[in-house]
């Protein structure tokens, strides 16, 4: 069985923040983008919006730094999950995430990170610009190679 990954294309993102809204409703029960596991970062000078969420790293630093082993990898869904029953909210995972994708919810006093909605991410369904996709990992690699080749062609012609 091939594995799926969440792929974000900042060039397609319009900054509508719909992904944050549906994610917060799904996971918190309220429309509050600040509490969403996915956050859209806007780069003002470049008119660029970048949806940031957990990349479910193969060698996830959050797993190795957790003192309670509350963060584990689910190989079946190719995701990194937090067991809230074991988590002591020490925030070490927040500090080591290379993407800034692990957060701390001050209201619930718990760690917040993408869990891929059990293998059917809501953000993907509601992203009208299709800036967020949940695709087979080999397809994502192929897309990245194609994009890199296109950038090289443009650079060589300049």
N, C-alpha and C positions, 0 to 999 in steps of 0.2 A: 504494500500500500504506500503510495507516495504521500508526502507531507505537504501541508499548505502553510503559507506564510502571509502575513499582512504586508502589503507593499504600498508605499505612499509616493505619489508624484506631485511634488510641490508646484510644478509648472501648471498643473491642472487645477489646483486648489484655488477657489474664488474667495476664500475667507468667510464664507457664510456661517460657519461654526455649527452647522446642523449636526455634525458628528458629535460635538461636545454635548449638545442638547439631548440627543437620543441616548447617548451613553450615560449621562447623568440620570435620566429618567429610568433607564433600564437597571442601573446599579444602585441608585440612591432613592428612587421613587419620586424625585422632584426635578424640575427643569432648573438646573443650576450648573452652568458650564464650568464654574470654578471647582466643582467637586467631581468632574469627569476624569476618568483615566486617560482620555485623549485630550490634548490641549493644542490649539492652533496658535502658533507663534507667528506674529506678523513682523516682517522686516520692512520698516517704514521707507527707508531710502530706496529700496529696490522693488516695491510693490509685490512682494513675495510672501506668501502664506505657507507655513510649514506645519502640517499636522504631526505632532510628536506623540508617540505611544511606545509601549514596551516592544522591543524587537525580539523578545524571547530568545536571547542569545544562547548559542550552543554551550559556550563556556561562561555562563552567566555569573558575573561577580557577586550579584545579590545572593545567590545560593551559597557561595562559599563563605560569605561574611556573616550570615545569619547564625546567631549563637544558639537558637532553639530549633534549627532545622525546619523552620516553618515555611521556607521557600524551597520548592522542589520542581523538578522537570517532569512533565507528563509527555513521554515520548509518543504516545498514541495520537495526541492532538498537537504535538510539536509546540508545547507552550510551557511557560514558567508560571507557577501558581503559588499563591500565599494561602496557607492554612491559618485562618483567623483565630482558631482555637489555640494554636501554638504561639502565634505572634505576640511579642511583648512590646511592640511599637518602639523599639530602640532606635529606629531610623538609620541603622547602618546601611541598609539597602538603598535608601534615598541618597546617602552620601557617595556610594560607589557606582551608581548607575551612570554609564558613560553617555547616555542619551538624555538624562534628566527626566526619564519617563516614569520613575517611581516617586510617588508623592505621599504626603501625610495629610489626612483629613482631620482638621482640628475639631470638628463636630463629633465625629464617631471615635476619634483618637485611634484610628486604624490606618494601615498602609493602603494606598490606592494604586493599583496598576492594572493594565489591560489583562483580561483573562480569556480573550478571544470569544467571549459569550458562548463558551462551551462548543466552539467549532462553527459558529454561525454569527460572525460579528455584525451587530446592528449598524455600526457606522458605515459599513460597506453598502447596506441596503438603502441608506438615506443620503448617500453622497451623490447628488445629481450630476456633479462634474466628473464623477468616476475617478477622483483623485486618490481614493482608497480602494484597494482591491484585495481580495483574499484568494490567492492563486497557488497552484502547485509550485513547489520550490524550483523545479527545473524550468518552468515557464518564466519565472521571475528572473532567473539567471540568464536565460536567453534574451529577455527584454533588456536587461542591463548591458549585455554584450552588444546588442544592436544599437542602443543609445550611445554607448562609448564609441562605437565605430562611426556613427553619424557625427559625433563631436570631432573625431579625428579627421574626417573628410572635410568638414568646415574649416578646421584649423589649417589643414594642408593647402586649402585654396586661398587662404588669406595671405 
